[in-house]
Amino acid sequence: MRIVDATLFALQIPFVEAFAHSVRSRSYSDSIVVRLRAEDGTVGYGEAVARPYVTGETVDGCLQFMERTLWPAVQATDYLRWTGQNPIAWLASLALPADADSLATPGVVAWHGARCGFELALVDCLLKSAGVSLGDLLPPRHPVTYSGVITASSVEGAVKHARRFKQFGLPHVKVKITGEADRERLAAIRAVVGPQVSLRVDGNGAYSVESAIATCEALAEFQIDSAEQMISRGHPQDLATVQANSTIPQMADESLITLADAEALIAARACKSFNLRLSKCGGLGPTLAIAELAQATGIQVQVGCQVGETAILSAAGRHLAAYLPEISFCEGSYGSLLLREDLSRRPIHFGHQGLAKPLKGPGLGVEIQDALLEKYAQQIISLTTKAV
Ligand SMILES: [Mg+2]
């Protein structure tokens, strides 16, 4: 099956409310949606989220990489339809050039957002063409329960969010921390949500090794289930030092982008869990490879998300989360709880207690509204197969 054209939509969808962590605050979604059309007319959608402080990708850099490197590779390939073969092997057959080492660009760890955008669009398109759901390849093993995430706003703001999540019955809450008023914030949130709710923190690399250890010690009394990326991406041994000196299990996020990162973190005994995010890890194929390694070595996995992702990444994340044998937590599917408008015809966000149903429709299982892509696009790039 040949892909005959691609359209890249660089979006700006306003948020209902700004979202902040220790690195930056954002007030709109800046996803890039990739729309591919196959020779039989089937259309598929994928999504890339460029995060300079995670993979090193910018929106402009991603668009260029897609146009110059990914699109020529995609249009030169005759793709295999999925006909019941091993799903991991089939996903791997969608080989897309985005390896960190072979395509190193200064400042870019890996073109994983860009790769994810094209990979998801291919998966959606090829599976729709065959009338198959991603849930047929990756059958759901359990229901998915989403966490609430409290942005790094004032303590009063955090309390307001905690109350809302309590009313919503969310059993898991993640709190963004910055090194300012961390104890006060966690004490106030714990008081609101009560002892039953699982709390975890995310430092987004704001701490030194010493301050990470001290902060974990100071927060331990609030029963914190994990501390995510307290220190910046660096040598795994540094994270191992934090882990060895903390009673709170450490989770790697920005430190975990490639399979090589996963191997180095495991070898250093740097953490107890990984945050897997599709756009950060390069799409379904590479993320499943990291999950498999984690499972084999006793590392727990969380299925994370990108703040501001649309229904496309949320749908793919839901399939992944429901399929993986065991996940500690899941994030995402905020949809119109965060975006002024989400792209899917039917809402995809989770419901009471954070629960969400498996998606069963063809491809990723969401129906994307082209009119909204055009409404929120800051830039549209059309790529077509050149006549030979
Ligand atoms: Mg994180």
Residues whose N, C-alpha, C, O or C-beta is under 5 A from the ligand:
A	BS01	MG	D202 E228 D253
